[in-house]
Amino acid sequence: MLTRLIDRHFALTEHGTDIKTELIAGITTFLTMAYIIFVNPSILSESGMDYGAVFVATCLASAVGCLIMGLWANYPIALAPGMGLNAFFTYGVVLGMGYSWEAALGAVFLSGFTFFLLSVFRIREWIINSIPMSLRLGIAAGIGLFLAMIALKNANIVVANPATYVALGDLSEPSALYALLGFFVITALAHLRVTGAVMIGILGITVLAILFGHNEFGGIVSMPPSIAPTLMQLDLAGAFDIAMFSVVFAFLFVDLFDTSGTLIGVAHRGGLLDKDGKLPRIGRAMMADSGASMAGAALGTSTTTSYIESTAGIVSGGRTGLTAVVVAGLFLISLFFAPLAGSIPAYATAGALLYVAVLMAGSLAHADWHDATEAAPVLIAALAMPLTFSIAEGIALGFISYVAIKALSGRFRDLNPAVVVLALIFCAKFLFLD
């Protein structure tokens, strides 16, 4: 009876799959993205948030997102707090711009709510089609370089220098050695297509550091920590500050295009697109993503988004939302592994950040380097993010440079009202609000 109900709800037979296949696919997807359980609390706790509460919020927000995606949208796509956006939350918004983490959570909620409205009123296609591909590529690469800078900084491989701003740190220090070793191991395992390469690298470096006396072992299993320090602590009033416009926009912009690209890419790999190359129920998938972001902000974590690692489950045979439901269950089980997460040092996650940076920076290969009016904005957006330590500033400078260069080159046909308006708003921000 239960088997028939599951088959009917997820349309397993129609998609040519079964419960066992979906279970294996869910486990595979989870193993490829479980590193976020360790990395997200490590990053967000630097903003002043309680580590244990963020750990719980990360697991719960991921589970909520996966359940909505699986039960309602019926897609084998898993969700969790997004890499890059969590770093922007801490290093850009809180430590860089000086906002409280409560206000930053408010901005995450507002961006998620806006994303939800765009999905409900079907405005998302117009926005996606309005943004030039070169800007999308530059922003994706910039986020990668931003993550790389954070990874190198956390491992003390790159340090501050009064004369040159940055300089090479002491590579004989344990933190630098462990981070580099972790990066090498993760990259090699990923190349060999080892499932869970990132998580293996993080845990491997942690164990090695414990064995050599450079890290303390806090245990493996316990009851989940309290989520009270972050639950419903978001400051919506602080997020409505006019100067926070660029922050809300950055969260929204990155989530919108990251989610769109992930959904289409994963669906294409799994043969889930219709005969016209479109994704059925994309509205539900988008609302699942935005709903998870709002829930995550209320729980106490940065933007929750769809994960490209879902492709691993697709390759393993996952075709329906049952795969995402399995991932949700595994995230809930992870709540009891808080001591293990607390034992992960920053240099163990630095290697993972650097590897993710490599993947994201790969978008530069698709830029049109033969057209200077396209290439220049790509490079400006990509370089501005790590050098200003802000995804929002990189996006703003990318838009401004794109419009200015196209206009001065007489390429007015390449411009559209949405891009021009956004560029003018960003100019006004820099001139009058900064």
Buried (B, 14 or more C-beta within 10 A) or exposed (E): EEEEEBBEBBBBEEBEBBBEBBBBBBBBBBBBBBBBBBBBBBBBBBBEBBBBBBBBBBBBBBBBBBBBBBBBBBBBBBBBBBBBBBBBBBBBBBBBBEBBBBBBBBBBBBBBBBBBEBBEEEEBEEBBEEBBEBBBBBBBBBBBBBBBBBBBBBBBBBEEEEEEEBEEBEEEBBBBBBBBBBBBBBBEBBEEEBBBBBBBBBBBBBBBBBEEEBBEBBEEEBEBBEBEBBBEBBBBEBBBBEEBBBBBBBBBBBBBBBBBBBBBBBBBBBEBBEEEEEBBBBBBBBBBBBBBBBBBBBBBBBBBBBBBBBBBBBBBBBBBBBBBBBBBBBBBEBBBBBBBBBBBBBBBBBBBBBBBBBBBBEBBEBBEEEEEBBBBBBBBBBBBBBBBBBBBBBBBBBBBBBBBBBBEEEEEEBBEEBBBEBBEBBBEBEEEEE
